[in-house]
Amino acid sequence: MAKSETHYTLPRAKFDKPVKLLIVVAPFYKDIADNQVAGAKAEIEAAGGTWDLVEVPGALEVPTAIGIADRQSNFDGYVALGCVIRGETMHYDTVCNDSSRAIQMMGLQGLCIGNGILTVENRKQAEVRADPGEMNKGGGAAAAALHLIALSRKWGAQTKGIGFKAPSGSYLMAGDNDGSPTA
């Protein structure tokens, strides 16, 4: 099992201004979701952040809730939580792929989202991954969102500083060398 493996973890993100995240969870498997949320809350608070929490019916609704919050609220980032356990039908593949794809597309558009929606073969795998004392995937998703927020703030404060920018209020026409506006 994965317990024998070790993985590198980035140092906790640090902020000089407050950070606020929205945790969006699909509590279909309530005990698993509760563990994920506990891990996410602890990570956000350890980084000095605050959080709000909303519940949605299922993993497919998580990206929609994040999209609504992004359009209508003021969160710095989002933590997507839930659990999909393989069943007997293709529904598992649809839910896993579509929720992941929607979250990824929003991330590519600039949203800072940590994806902690578990996609597992059985309940035991989900329990180990959700447990804050084990794999703590809820905390890991919160940490990912926090790191993306830190990057966004770092790069958002920079200007490109390259290329040509014409002085405002003037433009040159061919043969005009004094820089005065021409019509």
N, C-alpha and C positions, 0 to 999 in steps of 0.2 A: 504494500500500500504506500501511498505518498508520504506517510509520516517519516520514513527513513530518508527521504530526499531533503536537501536544504536548498533554499533559493535566496538570491540576493533581494533585499528589500530596500528601497530608497529611503533616505532619512526623511522624517516627517516634514511636510511643507510648513514654512513659516510665513507669517503675514504681519505687516505693519499697520494695516487697516482691517477692520472687522470683515469677516466673511460669513455669509449666510447661505445654507444649502437647503434644498427641499429633498426629503427622502420620500420616494414614491414606492410603495410596496403592494404587491398582490399577495394577500395572506391566505391563499387557497389551502396551504398546509400551515396552519396558524403557529404551531410550535416552532417550525423551521423559520418562518418569517419573523417571529418574535426574537429568535436568536440573531438573525441577520440584522434586524433593526438595532438590537442592543450593541452589536459590534460597530455598526455605522455611527450611532450616537456617541459612543465612547471615543472613536477616532476623531470625529468632528470636534468634540469638546476638548480633547487633548491638544488639538491644533488651535484652540482659542476661538473656535467658530460656534455659530448657533445654527439651529435647524428647525424646520417645520416638518410635519409628517402627514401624508395623505395615504389612504388605502383605496385601491381600485380592485374591480372584480377579478382580473386575471392578468397574466403577463402581456397579453396583446394590448391591454389598455394602459400599461405603464408608459410607453412612448407618447401616447395621446395626451395623457395627463401632464407629462413634461412639456409638450408643445403648448398646451393651454397655459401652463404656469409661465413659460418663457414669454408668451405674448401679453399676458395680463398681470404679471407680478414683477418682483425685483430681486430674484435670487441670483447669486453668483454662480451656482452650479447645482447639480442634481445627482442623486444616488438612486439607481434603479435596482429594486430588490424583488425577489420572488423565487419560485422554484417550479420547474417542470420535470416531472418524473415520467420516464418512458412508459407508455401503456401498450395496448394491443393494436392501436390504429395509427394511421399516418398523422393524426392530429398533433402528436408530439413534435414531428418534424416541422410542421407548419408553424406552430407556436414558437419553437426555438428559433427557426430561421427568420420569421417575420419580425418578431420582437427585437432580435439582435440587429437585423438589417435596419430597422427604423431608428434604433438608438444610434447606430453607427452613422447613418445619414445625417442625423441632427448634430452629431459630434463633428462631422466634416463641414457643417455649416457654421461651426464656431461655438456650439454649446459645450459646456464643461460637464461631462456625464461620466460617472463611474458605473459600469455595468456589472451588477452583482446578481443577475438573474441566473440561478443555478440550472443547469441542464444535465440531468443525471440519469443513470440506469435504474437506481433503486433508492428506497428511503434511507438506508444506512449511509450511502454516499452523501445524500443531502444533509443528514444529521451531522456528519463529521465536518462537512464544508461550512455549514451554518454556525456551528458552535464557536463562540468567541474564544474558548479555551483550546480549540483544535485549529482548524484551518482559517477560521474567522473571515470568510469571504465577504461578509457585510462590511467589516472594517476595511478590508482591502479595496472594496468598491468606493468607500468614502475617501480613502487615501488617494485613489486614482483621481477622483473628482477634485480633491484639494490640490493635487499636483498640477492638474490642468488649469485650475483657477490661477495658481501662482504663475504659470507660464503666460496665461492670458494677460495678467496684470503686468508682467515683465515686458512683454512685447507690445502691449497696448500703449505703454508710455513712450515707446520709441517712435521716431519718425524715420522714414526711409533715408532722407538726406542725399539722395542720388538723383540723377536726371536733371533735366532743364525745367525751370519754372520761370515763366515770364513775369516781370514786375507787374504788380496789379495797377490797373488804370492806364497802361500804355501797351502799345503793340506796334511793331515795326512792319512797314511795307517795303517791298523791294525798292532799293535806291534811297531809302530814308535812313540817315545815320544819326539823327539827333535824339531819337527816342521819344519825341513828342507824339501825342496821339494824332492820328490822321483819320480822316473819314473817307 
